[in-house]
């Protein structure tokens, strides 16, 4: 069946999928340029690399407003990590690229061919929010490993955002996005672009871009499919055992809730189906999309030193903010004890009595709803200054640059977080009522117990000097023999500062035990590249790079590629390369952070088979989010890879281009942490990762720090089609089929198949395609697009009767543009034309429930309009 489906995918790819670059190539000039993936300047049409190019004009017409949305049109970009994943996860709101599904840390993101500083939270990838979309000329995506050219991070591929070379004149753009359904998620953008000077005649050009983008929050309750974690018809009761009104556990082994007999306090708190406690539907309090602002400024000044040499100075500043909301703080396992002296003790007149209580102390699990949702506010700042010189000298084409880049992130409590010790004292003294309404004194006490202020400050700094040059050495039968030489030096430094005085007061912050961390490293590299056209139809390219890290050692990585073109209508290509990714400074030095697991679990020792052992508090041990601790590990070693690919490009007629590329990646010593689902799935195997208190009656945390896991093996096909049709129509399509994606959770362990299956923490889609049908007639243009992702076996942490497959997700878009006015361009369109809801999934890995925010859009049918005035 696998091979039969593969054949169907190939046939479908010939009709539905493909590349978005070929139509633009017809307008290329005969200028030699530097193409992503090689250091030898050449005509773009001569490249044999599996390269996808997206022009800025194309994604503007499609209403793609962010770099994340642009990359979502590339099917090989498996996971869409965006601001939605910051809800409950502390990512700082960053967006990431993830080519081949290998993880964002194995996709190299460049701006104008050079690195930016990685986002300090994670420190393994560039935050796509810093990319100045309005200043872009094109985006080049290399669908092949490129460690031999760029070094570490380029295992899965390279994304190169390329800005305009110069700008003369100016433009003001206004953009608005409005979902048809109410509740939030609206977007607005203001963009200013201005430049003066003509490089070819005035010998200089200066331009700047200012871009401001805002998206309003969308609460989970604004969409029926995400409004609750209670889906009994699906076998899902995703709730917490820390509710309001509070649950209790008594010294004589009684657990209960005084509100249970009256039905708890729906809709947020509902009766448990296994005992006389209440469960809390925390999904009702989260955001599907958090509120976010992105502000970017890019300035560039270029001066022609001579007819062949140009010097440039480029400045980038970006600020991104993100505010997330999750449920009020869960106060459990912190020593919250009520004595019989409290006026709120069950049966004393205010709180209903509970049979069996005889005045013994109660261990309370409580959420103080009146303090409101926990609100985290994160600010990310990125700056880069780059000085570069490009030109020719003595027969060499050269490119040299000196840059300083800095990425900073800060996170602050904006509301909802409370001081643990004040909660303990308030309940013990009888001032606070965990079972009902507060007295005026209790309300005042709670308001005085809120934590506000910055609790984390992180910074990544990178200083880099690089230079490379290429020239022709002679002539072979097929053309010029070319050589490129290059070197790079980089110094990176990371610091993580935790406000212990603030964070240590709230266990729900995750940073109660975190400590300041820092690290630095020096990186040096040298490389060469040879391009040898042995025959008119046969060309070989060899690149070798050596990288040396002062803290983890060095690695030499080659890349060999071949291009065979017997006729103009047929091109064959193949490549082999090895890759190397050093652990990031975050992998090595990140603070140890404790937070709640995304799923709920039974403690394997204290609540086997869902039944608490004598002396264990079932409100903590059974069917509850547990504590998981993660962070850096100074003993992590580099991961290495091997990639080979082979493909063919066919142009049977001038109006039709087809391509097919096979890729195969093997990754060793993967740097990651074990998924919580893996640890709880085999508690005997991972017993050393479960840490209990001294008495052994409470699980303090499970350990999931960064480490080296086993291998990852992935292979698949990229298919593309570009066709010019009658009546000014053009079809562009792009598709990726994943035949295998398997990984090991430890060296030598069994492989877990992830292709078409939700394994541990996420699925890998077997088939994804994007299709764009365009009509262009004079000043009018119309675009019809389709984005498709195949279905998969769900996470299915449910009873067998409810296990299911997730349906395919297919959305259509429609946009029209008019450029007939002298200085005004207009675009209007609609995304998700048929208002398709995301397919239901029973996944519990994200805070959002009912759908998967990493791959699907909760907004529904959404209208947008864009207007640009030129001057």
PEVEN-V102526 format. One record per pair of residues at least 24 apart in sequence whose ideal C-beta (glycine too) atoms are under 7 Angstrom apart, sorted by the first residue. I is the first residue (numbers start at 0). GAP is how many residues later the second one is. Records with the same first field share a line. If there is no record, write none. Layout:
# PEVEN-V102526
I: GAP + GAP
This chain:
# PEVEN-V102526
5: 731 + 733
8: 728 + 758
9: 709
12: 706 + 722
13: 644 + 707
15: 717 + 719 + 753 + 755
16: 702 + 703 + 704 + 716 + 717 + 718 + 752 + 754
17: 701 + 702 + 703 + 704 + 714 + 715 + 716 + 717
18: 33 + 640 + 701 + 703 + 713 + 715
19: 32 + 33 + 34 + 38 + 712 + 714 + 752
20: 30 + 31 + 32
21: 635 + 700
22: 699 + 707 + 709
23: 29 + 31
33: 79 + 365
35: 104 + 106 + 122 + 124
36: 105 + 107 + 109 + 112 + 121
37: 111 + 491
38: 110 + 429 + 431 + 445 + 447 + 490
39: 430 + 442 + 444 + 489 + 491
40: 356 + 429
47: 513 + 515 + 523 + 525
48: 93 + 95
49: 93 + 94 + 595 + 597 + 611 + 668
50: 89 + 91
51: 89 + 91 + 682
52: 85 + 87
53: 84 + 85
54: 83
55: 80 + 81 + 82
59: 767
60: 720 + 722 + 754 + 756 + 766
61: 721 + 723 + 751 + 753
62: 752 + 766 + 768 + 801
64: 110 + 112 + 122 + 124 + 148
65: 67
66: 61 + 64 + 66 + 94
67: 27 + 60
69: 69
70: 26 + 88
72: 697
73: 67 + 660
74: 659 + 660 + 661 + 693 + 694 + 695
75: 24 + 67 + 642 + 660
77: 686 + 687
78: 683 + 775
79: 774 + 775
80: 773
82: 206 + 207 + 209 + 239
83: 204 + 205 + 764 + 769
84: 761 + 768 + 769
85: 204 + 236 + 238 + 292
86: 199 + 200 + 203 + 237 + 239 + 760 + 761
87: 198 + 238 + 759
89: 31 + 321 + 420
90: 30
91: 27 + 29 + 230 + 286 + 288 + 317 + 319
92: 197 + 199 + 227 + 229 + 285 + 287
93: 25 + 27 + 33 + 35 + 286
94: 32 + 33 + 34
95: 29 + 32
96: 31 + 62
98: 57 + 58
99: 56 + 57 + 565 + 614
100: 640 + 663
101: 53 + 54 + 565 + 610
104: 48 + 476 + 479
105: 47 + 49 + 50 + 475
106: 49 + 50 + 52
107: 42 + 45 + 46 + 50
108: 50
109: 48 + 50 + 51
110: 50
111: 50 + 51
112: 47
113: 272 + 287 + 289
114: 347 + 349
115: 266 + 268 + 289
116: 265 + 288 + 289 + 290 + 343 + 344 + 345
117: 289 + 342
118: 261 + 288 + 290
119: 287 + 288 + 289 + 338 + 339 + 340 + 374
120: 288 + 337
121: 464
122: 337 + 371 + 461 + 462 + 463
123: 460 + 462
126: 193 + 253 + 255
128: 165 + 189 + 191
129: 166 + 188 + 252
130: 30
131: 31 + 77 + 79 + 164 + 166
132: 78
133: 39 + 57 + 59 + 75 + 77
134: 28 + 29 + 74 + 163
135: 25 + 26 + 27
136: 25 + 26 + 27
137: 24
142: 518 + 575
143: 431 + 499 + 501
144: 432 + 434 + 496 + 498
146: 398 + 410 + 430 + 431 + 432 + 433
147: 379 + 395 + 396 + 397 + 409 + 410 + 411 + 429
148: 378 + 394 + 396
150: 374 + 394 + 396
151: 395 + 428 + 429 + 430
152: 428
153: 425
154: 424 + 426 + 486 + 512
162: 135
165: 29 + 33 + 39 + 41 + 136
166: 26 + 28 + 40
167: 27 + 28 + 29 + 30
168: 26 + 701 + 702
169: 24 + 701
170: 697 + 698 + 699
171: 697
172: 693 + 694 + 695
173: 693
174: 689 + 691
175: 688 + 689
176: 685 + 687
177: 684 + 685
178: 680 + 681 + 683
179: 655 + 680 + 681 + 682 + 683
180: 679
182: 35 + 36 + 39
183: 32 + 33 + 34 + 35 + 38
184: 30 + 31 + 33 + 104 + 674
185: 30
186: 26 + 27 + 28
187: 26
188: 24
198: 103 + 105
202: 100 + 101
203: 98 + 99
204: 97
205: 95
206: 93
207: 90 + 91
208: 89
209: 87
210: 85
211: 83
212: 81
213: 79
214: 74 + 76 + 77
215: 75
216: 70 + 72 + 73 + 74
217: 69 + 70 + 71 + 640
218: 68 + 69
219: 63 + 64 + 66 + 67 + 68 + 628
220: 63
222: 65 + 635
224: 612 + 613 + 615 + 625 + 626
225: 62 + 622 + 623 + 624 + 625 + 632
226: 57
227: 53 + 55 + 56
228: 52 + 53 + 54 + 620
229: 40 + 51
233: 568 + 608
234: 563 + 564 + 566 + 567
235: 562 + 606
237: 45 + 362 + 606 + 611
238: 40 + 41 + 42
239: 39 + 40 + 42 + 90 + 384 + 385
240: 36 + 38 + 124 + 378 + 382 + 383
241: 38 + 88 + 89 + 90 + 123 + 124 + 125
242: 26 + 35 + 36 + 37 + 124
243: 25 + 122 + 123 + 125
244: 24 + 33 + 189 + 190 + 191
245: 118 + 119 + 120 + 188 + 189
246: 30 + 31 + 118 + 372
247: 114 + 115 + 116
248: 114 + 368 + 369 + 370
249: 107 + 110 + 112
250: 109 + 110
251: 108
252: 361
253: 102 + 103
254: 363 + 364
255: 98
257: 88 + 93 + 94 + 96 + 177
258: 176
260: 91
274: 343
276: 342
279: 87
281: 45
282: 566
284: 40 + 41 + 42 + 88
285: 39 + 40 + 41 + 561 + 562
286: 37 + 38
287: 560 + 565 + 570
288: 569
289: 32 + 33 + 34
290: 32
291: 29 + 30
292: 27 + 28
293: 26
294: 24
307: 83 + 84
308: 80 + 82
309: 80 + 81
310: 78
311: 76
312: 74
313: 72
314: 70
315: 66 + 67 + 68
316: 66
317: 64
318: 60 + 62
319: 60
320: 56 + 57 + 58
321: 56
322: 52 + 54 + 91
323: 52
324: 48 + 50
325: 47 + 48 + 521
326: 40 + 46
327: 39 + 40 + 41 + 43 + 44 + 45 + 46 + 88
328: 38 + 45 + 87 + 88 + 89 + 177 + 179
329: 37 + 178
330: 35 + 36 + 92
331: 33 + 287 + 288
332: 287 + 365
333: 86 + 90 + 173
334: 89
335: 28 + 30 + 87 + 88 + 91
336: 24 + 25 + 26 + 27 + 90 + 91
337: 24 + 26 + 89
338: 89
340: 89
341: 88
342: 87
343: 86 + 89 + 91
349: 86
350: 84 + 85
362: 254
363: 63 + 70
364: 254
365: 68
367: 50 + 78
369: 68 + 73 + 76
370: 45 + 47 + 75 + 79
371: 43 + 44
372: 43
373: 42 + 43 + 134
374: 39 + 40 + 41
375: 35 + 38
376: 35 + 37
377: 31 + 32 + 33
378: 30 + 31
379: 29
380: 27
381: 25
394: 76
395: 73 + 74 + 75
396: 72 + 73 + 74
397: 71
398: 69
399: 66 + 67
400: 65
401: 63
402: 61
403: 59
404: 57
405: 53 + 54 + 55
406: 53
407: 51
408: 49
409: 44 + 46 + 47
410: 44 + 45
411: 41 + 42 + 43
412: 38 + 39 + 40 + 42
414: 35
416: 33 + 34 + 89 + 91 + 92
417: 28 + 31 + 32 + 33 + 88
418: 30 + 32 + 86 + 87
419: 85 + 86 + 87
420: 84
421: 27
422: 26
450: 51 + 54 + 55
452: 49
453: 45
454: 43 + 44 + 47 + 48 + 54 + 56
455: 42 + 55
456: 40
457: 37 + 38
458: 36
459: 34
460: 32
461: 28 + 30
462: 27 + 28
463: 24 + 26
464: 24
475: 56 + 57 + 58
476: 57 + 58 + 59
477: 55 + 56 + 57 + 58 + 60 + 61
478: 54
480: 51
481: 49
482: 45 + 47
483: 44 + 45
484: 43
485: 41
486: 38 + 39
487: 37
488: 35
489: 33
490: 31
491: 28 + 29 + 31 + 93
492: 27
493: 24 + 25 + 91 + 92 + 95
495: 94 + 95
497: 93
509: 83 + 84 + 85
510: 82
511: 82
512: 79 + 81
513: 77 + 78 + 79
514: 76
516: 72 + 73 + 74 + 115
517: 71
518: 66 + 69 + 70
520: 28 + 29 + 30 + 64
521: 28
522: 24 + 26
523: 24
536: 27 + 28 + 29
537: 26
538: 24
546: 33
548: 33
551: 30 + 31 + 85 + 86
554: 25 + 83
568: 81 + 82 + 83
569: 80
570: 77 + 78
571: 76
572: 74
573: 71 + 72
574: 69 + 70
575: 68
576: 66
577: 62 + 63 + 64
578: 61 + 62 + 64
579: 58 + 60
580: 57 + 58
581: 56
582: 53 + 55 + 88
585: 46
586: 45 + 49 + 84 + 119
587: 44 + 45 + 46 + 48
588: 43
589: 41 + 42
590: 40
591: 37 + 39
592: 36 + 37 + 38
593: 33 + 35 + 107
594: 33
595: 29 + 31
596: 28 + 29 + 31 + 79
597: 78 + 246 + 247 + 248
598: 77 + 78 + 198 + 245
599: 24 + 25
600: 25 + 79
602: 96
603: 79
605: 91 + 93
614: 82
615: 81
619: 78
625: 73 + 76
626: 73 + 74
627: 48 + 73 + 74 + 76
628: 72 + 74 + 75
629: 43 + 74 + 75
630: 74
631: 74
632: 72 + 73 + 74
635: 35 + 70 + 71 + 72
636: 32 + 71
638: 28 + 29 + 30 + 31 + 32
639: 28 + 29
640: 24 + 25 + 26
641: 24
654: 68 + 69
655: 67
656: 65
657: 63
658: 61
659: 57 + 59
660: 56 + 57
661: 55
662: 52 + 53 + 55
663: 51
664: 49
665: 45 + 47
666: 44 + 45
667: 43
668: 39
669: 38 + 39 + 40 + 42 + 73
670: 35 + 37
671: 37
672: 31 + 32 + 33 + 34
673: 30 + 71
674: 85 + 86
675: 26 + 28
676: 83 + 84
677: 67 + 82
678: 25
708: 35 + 36 + 37
709: 33 + 34 + 35 + 36 + 37 + 38 + 39
710: 32 + 33
711: 31
712: 27 + 29
713: 24 + 26 + 27
714: 24 + 25
727: 47 + 48 + 49
728: 44 + 45 + 46
729: 44
730: 42
731: 40
732: 36 + 37 + 38 + 39
733: 35 + 36
734: 32 + 33 + 34
735: 32
736: 29 + 30
737: 26 + 27 + 28
755: 36 + 37
756: 35 + 36
757: 34 + 35 + 36 + 37 + 85
760: 84
761: 83
762: 29
764: 24 + 25 + 27
765: 24
778: 39 + 40 + 41
779: 38
780: 35 + 36
781: 34
782: 32
783: 28 + 30
784: 27 + 28
785: 24 + 26
786: 24
788: 66
793: 47 + 48 + 49
794: 47 + 48 + 49
795: 46
796: 47
797: 44
803: 38
805: 33 + 35
806: 32
808: 29 + 30 + 46 + 47
810: 25
822: 46 + 47 + 48
823: 43 + 45
824: 43
825: 41
826: 39
827: 37
828: 35
829: 31 + 32 + 33
830: 31 + 33
831: 25 + 28 + 29 + 30
832: 28
834: 25 + 26
